[in-house]
């Protein structure tokens, strides 16, 4: 009998030790967070490919050969990937446009400074628009930059959204692809 009671006591301790801790409410969804007016974490892994129907521009590097097609870049890139609160990002609807590219030398190292606008569309069609900038190291094409959500541009679940989304990525001219990770916070009015 002692063995049976000891066995049940051990089983009870085991189940009590494995019980789920409900001190943090895991049922809070983004709607409740929006109402609470707190920043909501955001992360996305994205890649962009050239929109072959768009315009191309010559890289602004002194002495570059304009007859070489490899010295041109698409001014519009189509974005695909995944992101929190976005789900799957489809390149048919998400894009960024390069509005400015400047060649600079800093401490003997060449860089491109780029900026432009874009739009991120969630899997359900809700969207927000951004302005962006990037500093691209040459020749490795590693870059850092930021996407800033344009206040008032959000629709659906992104209505009233704003935020600054820092990004780190690498452009690959051989594969005509630009991939990056962005992490930041969405804030709602």
Secondary structure, 3 states (H helix, E strand, C coil): CHHHHHHHHHHHHHHHHHCCCCCCCCCCCHHHHHHHCCCEEEEEEEEEEECCCCCEEECCCCCCCCCCHHHEEECEEEEEEEECCCEEECCCCCEEEEEEEEEEEECCEEEEEEEEEEEEECCCCCEEEEEEEEEEECCCCEEEEEEEECCCCCCHHHCCEEEEEEEEEEEECCCCEEEEEEEEEEEEC
